[in-house]
Amino acid sequence: MTNPLWYPYTQMQNLPPPPRVTSGKGAWLHLADGRQLLDATSAWWCLIHGYRHPRLDAALHEQIDQLSHVMLGGLTHAPALELAEKLVAITPEGLDRVFFSDSGSVGIEVAMKMAVQYQLQRGQTERTRLLSVMRAYHGDTSGCMALCDPEEGMHQLFAGWLQPHYFAAAPRAGFKAGADDPVLLEDIQLLQASFAQHHQSLAAFIVEPLLQAAGGFNMYSPIWLQEVRRLCNQYGVLLIFDEIATGFGRTGSLFACEQAGVSPDIMVLSKGLTGGYLGLAATLASEEVFQGFYGGPEKAFMHGPTFMGNPLACRAALASIQVFEEDHYLERIQQLNRVLHEELDEFSAPGVQTTRVLGVTGVIEVEQAETLKGLSRYALEQGVWLRPFGRYAYTMPSYVISEEELRRITQVMKAYFLQPG
Ligand SMILES: *Cc1c(COP(=O)(O)O)cnc(C)c1O
């Protein structure tokens, strides 16, 4: 019999054994057969300090000698308390409360449940739906699946099972669009129409700020996000930012929403939060949302994942944020961003539709998904770990990658399209 391990997003029929990883260092993966691969994906965008960062490793060794886990129901511990304070200090103005869970999807579930319960408890009993955005991706649990793009997302099959929510048109005006750009003005009109139509049943609006990641790397205008904030205020709708992918520098600032100068009412962090070392999510809320849960016991937030606030995960997150600050990551991110622009802005090849860069995210979008079929294997032969999906070849590397290593990745991506035949 073949090995029982079932892989994610993978057709298991005739699956060749995947490369076996034994260790890693920086941006490099070490394989059992002695090969080394340059990781273009930072392990699904979370390993922002690369593999085996000495300070994260040390922090975990220290914590494991004290306390690996304890329940957060009725008890507390220093790593969770310290991390909650740190997150409030570094996140945008107004996010003053922190609820921990163990993965991005669960962090989103917490945000949705929090928003709906908040509305119900202030007597807004009609407000039980969310407004999401086409091309969105918010996770794989059923609550999250219902917020993903219902047409092009990966969960179409489940349409009849999922909770019905509403979807606004995805913004089309790019990151640099000016305030009078006609495409942006049209995007804003469509957004206003969605709010006008659905606001009475909306608990919250949810969006990935500036970069819709897994839904196709849509990099859009901060001005659209400012309009989102204005409309939420106008209609009494809570604003949830899913910064699971964009948080911790991925779009060029610590959090993407800083570039639009707006704060949400609820914000979800995960992926880069622990430097990718352990599963952890934080759902941050404004004081106003938090106050909505004050009163009798029936008003409490009835949620509590077993592993919430795990001390090892919290300690890794504290070390990760410290390294981010002390090692001047925002400067590194700027340098890597410049390299991506140099490498990708002018690139064109047969079958390539366009390229896009934001922060440390570089994307080559092709016309037909078929075109990318051989890319992963080609890159593997060149010593680079790439995992394209749909019509997107992308790199979202760790921030410890050198400029030369990053150029190696983009050069392999480009060379694939320029092969003879
Ligand atoms: C990855 C991701 C999620 C889901 O996080 P998991 O930890 O995989 O459950 C949700 N939203 C966004 C924007 C993501 O990139």
The ligand as an SDF file (V2000), in Angstrom:
LIG
                    3D

 15 15  0  0  0  0  0  0  0  0999 V2000
   -4.2500   31.7080    4.3190 C   0  0  0  0  0  0  0  0  0  0  0  0
   -5.3720   32.6470    4.4460 C   0  0  0  0  0  0  0  0  0  0  0  0
   -6.4890   32.3450    5.2430 C   0  0  0  0  0  0  0  0  0  0  0  0
   -6.6720   31.0180    5.9470 C   0  0  0  0  0  0  0  0  0  0  0  0
   -5.6760   30.7700    6.8890 O   0  0  0  0  0  0  0  0  0  0  0  0
   -5.3830   29.2590    7.3610 P   0  0  0  0  0  0  0  0  0  0  0  0
   -4.3720   29.4030    8.4380 O   0  0  0  0  0  0  0  0  0  0  0  0
   -4.8520   28.5440    6.1510 O   0  0  0  0  0  0  0  0  0  0  0  0
   -6.6620   28.6960    7.8330 O   0  0  0  0  0  0  0  0  0  0  0  0
   -7.4820   33.2980    5.3420 C   0  0  0  0  0  0  0  0  0  0  0  0
   -7.3860   34.4920    4.7210 N   0  0  0  0  0  0  0  0  0  0  0  0
   -6.3280   34.8160    3.9510 C   0  0  0  0  0  0  0  0  0  0  0  0
   -6.2590   36.1660    3.3140 C   0  0  0  0  0  0  0  0  0  0  0  0
   -5.2880   33.9040    3.7710 C   0  0  0  0  0  0  0  0  0  0  0  0
   -4.2530   34.2120    2.9710 O   0  0  0  0  0  0  0  0  0  0  0  0
  1  2  1  0
  2  3  1  0
  2 14  2  0
  3  4  1  0
  3 10  2  0
  4  5  1  0
  5  6  1  0
  6  7  2  0
  6  8  1  0
  6  9  1  0
 10 11  1  0
 11 12  2  0
 12 13  1  0
 12 14  1  0
 14 15  1  0
M  END
$$$$
